[in-house]
């Protein structure tokens, strides 16, 4: 009775005439077998679960790699565009400095391209070939402890991070330079408007067509025979030849003088005045505003200090006569 309680009998029938097989199995053995079987089943389930988890991790990592590659491509394209903008900004800087020089301004310093590298230094020791663990970290590990795509992923990440840092530095530089160059352009615009008025008011063309018969400077006077300063240039031309204003200004004299005959004086502003003598006819009056190339009179031979038809053209700066040829560009 004690034996039957501790064992389990398994009967296997082999047919109608054959004697059946009787197998007696101890209950403790069956119990241990079930426990080990369940343990093996759990271990196998764990292995399968871990495999599925690792597979999902690998799939997710591949997705991250694709997304990272796409991000790197976009970042590289944007970085190239930022570099192009920086180069165009440098061209603008150089152009602004040239304009400042042309307008007589003190050119500002060109800042140049930014540098995203901080200062470096310190003691250096022989390199032992060790790699900084912080530089490369494994993204996914397999069962054998190896890193899956760690080097490629980390390198790509560091490259993208560096590009993003360079882009940020470049954008900050562009923002700063845009504000600075905008101020320079505003200043240049203001100066240009003033210069435009000054250039329009500065004599720069021949007032009459003809040939020079007497230049500015010391000469033997044809009237006294003594050495005197000729205060302008004489341009020989036939009577009635048109005389035109060499720049914008205001007529301050339109009258007759015994020596200069009929003459005109124009105040161009900026301390510049021009005089036109020995005219046969005056086409303007006191207070008239004239512009470059406006008709103001006709060549003549009036006044006692004239030996024939010509125009006496005179330029004074700060009430001091100067050579008119310095104010003729054509």
C-alpha positions as CSV (number, residue, x, y, z in Angstrom):
1,X,0.0,0.0,0.0
2,X,2.8,2.3,0.8
3,X,4.5,1.6,-2.5
4,X,1.3,2.3,-4.6
5,X,1.0,5.7,-2.9
6,X,4.6,6.7,-3.8
7,X,4.4,5.5,-7.5
8,X,2.3,6.0,-10.5
9,X,1.6,3.0,-12.8
10,X,1.4,3.6,-16.5
11,X,-0.2,0.7,-18.5
12,X,0.6,0.5,-22.3
13,X,-1.7,-1.9,-24.2
14,X,0.0,-3.4,-27.3
15,X,-3.0,-5.3,-28.7
16,X,-5.7,-7.8,-27.9
17,X,-3.4,-10.8,-27.4
18,X,-0.2,-9.2,-26.2
19,X,0.4,-8.6,-22.6
20,X,0.3,-4.9,-21.6
21,X,3.4,-3.1,-20.4
22,X,3.3,-1.8,-16.8
23,X,5.6,1.1,-16.0
24,X,5.9,2.3,-12.4
25,X,7.2,5.9,-12.0
26,X,7.9,7.5,-8.7
27,X,5.7,10.5,-8.0
28,X,8.8,12.5,-6.8
29,X,10.4,11.9,-10.2
30,X,7.3,13.2,-12.0
31,X,7.2,16.2,-9.7
32,X,10.8,17.1,-10.4
33,X,10.4,16.5,-14.1
34,X,7.4,18.9,-14.2
35,X,9.4,21.5,-12.3
36,X,12.4,21.2,-14.6
37,X,10.2,21.2,-17.7
38,X,8.4,24.4,-16.5
39,X,11.8,26.0,-15.7
40,X,13.1,25.1,-19.2
41,X,9.9,26.5,-20.7
42,X,10.4,29.7,-18.8
43,X,14.0,30.0,-19.8
44,X,13.1,29.4,-23.5
45,X,10.4,32.0,-23.3
46,X,12.8,34.5,-21.8
47,X,15.3,33.8,-24.6
48,X,12.6,34.3,-27.3
49,X,11.4,37.5,-25.6
50,X,15.0,38.8,-25.3
51,X,15.5,38.0,-29.0
52,X,12.3,39.8,-30.0
53,X,13.3,42.8,-27.9
54,X,16.8,42.9,-29.4
55,X,15.3,42.6,-32.9
56,X,13.0,45.5,-32.2
57,X,15.9,47.5,-30.8
58,X,17.9,46.8,-34.0
59,X,14.9,47.8,-36.2
60,X,14.5,51.0,-34.1
61,X,18.2,51.7,-34.4
62,X,18.0,51.3,-38.2
63,X,15.2,53.9,-38.2
64,X,17.2,56.2,-36.1
65,X,20.2,55.8,-38.5
66,X,18.0,56.7,-41.5
67,X,16.5,59.7,-39.7
68,X,20.0,60.8,-38.6
69,X,21.3,60.5,-42.2
70,X,18.4,62.6,-43.5
71,X,19.0,65.1,-40.7
72,X,22.7,65.2,-41.6
73,X,21.9,65.8,-45.3
74,X,19.5,68.7,-44.5
75,X,22.0,70.1,-42.0
76,X,24.8,69.9,-44.6
77,X,22.6,71.7,-47.1
78,X,21.7,74.4,-44.7
79,X,25.3,74.7,-43.6
80,X,26.3,75.3,-47.2
81,X,23.6,78.0,-47.6
82,X,24.8,79.7,-44.4
83,X,28.4,79.6,-45.8
84,X,27.2,81.2,-49.0
85,X,25.4,83.9,-47.0
86,X,28.6,84.6,-45.0
87,X,30.6,85.0,-48.2
88,X,28.0,87.4,-49.6
89,X,28.2,89.4,-46.4
90,X,32.0,89.7,-46.7
91,X,31.5,91.0,-50.3
92,X,29.0,93.6,-48.9
93,X,31.4,94.5,-46.1
94,X,34.2,95.2,-48.7
95,X,31.9,97.2,-50.9
96,X,30.7,99.3,-47.9
97,X,34.4,100.0,-47.0
98,X,35.1,101.1,-50.6
99,X,32.1,103.4,-50.5
100,X,33.2,104.8,-47.2
101,X,36.6,105.6,-48.7
102,X,35.0,107.1,-51.8
103,X,32.7,109.3,-49.7
104,X,35.7,110.5,-47.6
105,X,34.7,108.6,-44.5
106,X,37.0,106.6,-42.2
107,X,36.3,103.0,-43.2
108,X,35.3,100.7,-40.4
109,X,37.2,97.5,-39.6
110,X,36.1,94.4,-41.5
111,X,35.2,91.8,-38.8
112,X,35.9,88.8,-41.1
113,X,34.3,85.4,-40.8
114,X,33.5,84.0,-37.3
115,X,35.6,81.4,-35.6
116,X,33.7,78.7,-33.6
117,X,36.9,77.4,-32.0
118,X,37.5,78.5,-28.4
119,X,41.0,79.2,-27.1
120,X,43.1,76.1,-26.5
121,X,46.3,75.5,-24.6
122,X,47.8,73.7,-21.6
123,X,50.5,71.1,-21.1
124,X,50.7,68.3,-23.7
125,X,51.8,64.7,-22.9
126,X,52.7,61.7,-25.2
127,X,49.5,60.2,-26.7
128,X,49.0,56.7,-25.3
129,X,46.4,55.6,-27.9
130,X,43.5,55.5,-25.4
131,X,40.2,56.7,-26.5
132,X,38.0,59.0,-24.5
133,X,35.0,57.0,-23.4
134,X,32.9,60.0,-23.6
135,X,33.6,60.4,-27.3
136,X,32.1,57.1,-28.4
137,X,29.2,55.4,-26.6
138,X,27.5,52.2,-27.8
139,X,23.9,52.8,-28.9
140,X,22.7,49.2,-28.8
141,X,24.6,46.1,-27.3
142,X,24.0,42.5,-28.3
143,X,24.4,39.4,-26.1
144,X,28.1,39.2,-26.6
145,X,28.6,42.7,-25.2
146,X,29.7,44.2,-28.6
147,X,28.5,47.6,-29.7
148,X,26.2,47.6,-32.7
149,X,26.9,50.5,-35.0
150,X,28.4,52.5,-32.1
151,X,31.3,53.9,-34.0
152,X,29.2,55.0,-37.1
153,X,26.3,56.3,-35.0
154,X,28.6,58.2,-32.6
155,X,30.7,59.7,-35.5
156,X,27.6,60.8,-37.4
157,X,26.1,62.3,-34.2
158,X,29.3,64.2,-33.4
159,X,29.5,65.4,-37.1
160,X,25.9,66.6,-37.0
161,X,26.4,68.3,-33.6
162,X,29.5,70.1,-34.9
163,X,27.6,71.3,-38.0
164,X,24.7,72.5,-35.9
165,X,27.2,74.4,-33.7
166,X,28.9,76.0,-36.7
167,X,25.5,77.0,-38.2
168,X,24.5,78.6,-34.9
169,X,27.8,80.5,-34.8
170,X,27.3,81.5,-38.4
171,X,23.8,82.7,-37.9
172,X,24.8,84.7,-34.8
173,X,27.6,86.3,-36.8
174,X,25.2,87.1,-39.7
175,X,22.7,88.7,-37.4
176,X,25.4,90.8,-35.8
177,X,27.0,91.8,-39.1
178,X,23.6,92.6,-40.7
179,X,22.8,95.1,-37.9
180,X,26.3,96.6,-38.2
181,X,26.3,96.8,-42.0
182,X,22.7,98.2,-42.0
183,X,23.9,101.1,-39.8
184,X,26.8,101.7,-42.2
185,X,24.4,101.6,-45.2
186,X,22.1,104.1,-43.5
187,X,25.1,106.4,-42.9
188,X,26.3,105.9,-46.5
189,X,22.8,106.7,-47.7
190,X,22.7,109.9,-45.8
191,X,26.2,110.9,-46.9
192,X,25.4,109.9,-50.5
193,X,22.4,112.3,-50.6
194,X,24.6,115.1,-49.4
195,X,27.3,114.1,-51.8
196,X,24.8,113.9,-54.6
197,X,23.8,117.6,-54.0
198,X,27.5,118.5,-53.7
199,X,28.5,116.7,-56.9
200,X,25.6,118.3,-58.8
201,X,26.8,121.7,-57.5
202,X,30.5,121.1,-58.3
203,X,31.6,122.5,-61.7
204,X,32.7,119.6,-63.9
205,X,32.1,120.4,-67.6
206,X,33.3,123.0,-70.1
207,X,31.0,126.0,-70.1
208,X,31.7,126.7,-73.7
209,X,33.2,124.9,-76.8
210,X,36.4,126.4,-78.1
211,X,40.1,126.5,-77.6
212,X,42.1,128.0,-74.7
213,X,43.7,131.2,-75.6
214,X,45.1,132.1,-72.2
215,X,45.5,129.8,-69.1
216,X,45.2,130.5,-65.4
217,X,48.2,131.9,-63.6
218,X,50.9,134.5,-64.1
219,X,51.1,136.1,-67.6
220,X,52.2,139.3,-69.3
221,X,49.1,141.5,-69.5
222,X,48.0,142.3,-73.0
223,X,46.7,145.6,-71.7
224,X,49.5,146.9,-69.5
225,X,52.5,144.8,-70.6
226,X,53.3,143.9,-67.0
227,X,53.3,140.5,-65.3
228,X,49.9,139.9,-63.7
229,X,47.9,137.0,-62.3
230,X,45.3,135.8,-64.8
231,X,42.4,134.8,-62.5
232,X,40.8,132.3,-65.0
233,X,41.0,130.8,-68.4
234,X,40.1,132.4,-71.7
235,X,38.3,130.2,-74.2
236,X,38.2,131.6,-77.7
237,X,34.9,131.2,-79.5
238,X,32.8,133.1,-82.1
239,X,30.3,135.7,-80.9
240,X,27.0,134.1,-80.0
241,X,28.4,130.7,-79.0
242,X,26.3,129.3,-76.2
243,X,27.6,129.4,-72.6
244,X,26.2,126.8,-70.2
245,X,26.3,126.3,-66.5
246,X,28.9,123.7,-65.4
247,X,26.9,122.8,-62.3
248,X,23.8,123.6,-60.3
249,X,23.7,126.9,-58.4
250,X,22.1,130.3,-57.8
251,X,22.8,133.4,-60.0
252,X,24.2,136.1,-57.6
253,X,25.4,138.6,-60.3
254,X,24.0,139.3,-63.8
255,X,25.3,142.7,-64.7
256,X,27.7,144.9,-66.6
257,X,31.3,145.8,-65.5
258,X,33.5,148.2,-67.4
259,X,36.4,145.7,-67.4
260,X,34.5,142.4,-67.6
261,X,31.7,143.7,-69.8
262,X,28.5,141.7,-69.4
263,X,29.2,139.0,-66.9
264,X,27.5,136.4,-64.7
265,X,28.5,135.0,-61.3
266,X,26.9,131.8,-59.9
267,X,27.1,130.6,-56.3
268,X,27.2,126.8,-56.3
269,X,27.3,126.4,-52.6
270,X,30.0,124.6,-50.7
271,X,32.0,127.8,-51.0
272,X,32.4,127.5,-54.8
273,X,31.6,130.4,-57.2
274,X,32.1,130.7,-61.0
275,X,32.3,133.8,-63.1
276,X,31.6,134.2,-66.9
277,X,32.9,137.4,-68.5
278,X,32.7,139.4,-71.8
279,X,29.3,138.0,-72.8
280,X,27.3,139.4,-75.6
281,X,24.0,138.5,-74.1
282,X,22.8,137.3,-70.6
283,X,20.0,134.8,-70.4
284,X,19.5,134.7,-66.6
285,X,18.8,137.2,-63.9
286,X,19.7,137.6,-60.3
287,X,18.2,134.9,-58.0
288,X,17.6,132.4,-60.8
289,X,18.4,128.7,-60.0
290,X,20.3,127.0,-62.7
291,X,21.3,123.4,-63.3
292,X,24.3,121.8,-65.0
293,X,24.1,122.4,-68.8
294,X,21.5,125.2,-68.6
295,X,22.0,128.0,-71.1
296,X,23.0,131.2,-69.2
297,X,24.5,133.5,-71.9
298,X,26.3,133.9,-75.2
299,X,30.0,134.5,-76.0
300,X,30.9,138.2,-76.8
301,X,33.6,140.8,-76.7
302,X,32.3,143.3,-74.2
303,X,34.4,145.2,-71.6
304,X,37.7,147.0,-72.0
305,X,39.7,144.0,-70.9
306,X,38.8,142.0,-74.0
307,X,40.8,141.8,-77.2
308,X,38.3,139.6,-79.2
309,X,35.3,137.2,-78.8
310,X,36.0,134.8,-76.0
311,X,34.7,133.6,-72.6
312,X,36.6,134.4,-69.5
313,X,35.8,131.5,-67.1
314,X,36.8,131.9,-63.5
315,X,36.4,129.5,-60.5
316,X,36.8,130.6,-56.8
317,X,36.9,128.4,-53.8
318,X,36.6,130.1,-50.4
319,X,36.9,133.4,-52.1
320,X,40.3,132.4,-53.6
321,X,40.6,131.9,-57.4
322,X,41.9,128.5,-58.5
323,X,42.7,126.9,-61.9
324,X,39.3,126.1,-63.6
325,X,40.9,123.2,-65.4
326,X,40.9,121.3,-62.1
327,X,37.1,121.5,-62.2
328,X,36.7,120.2,-65.8
329,X,36.2,116.4,-66.2
330,X,34.9,116.1,-69.8
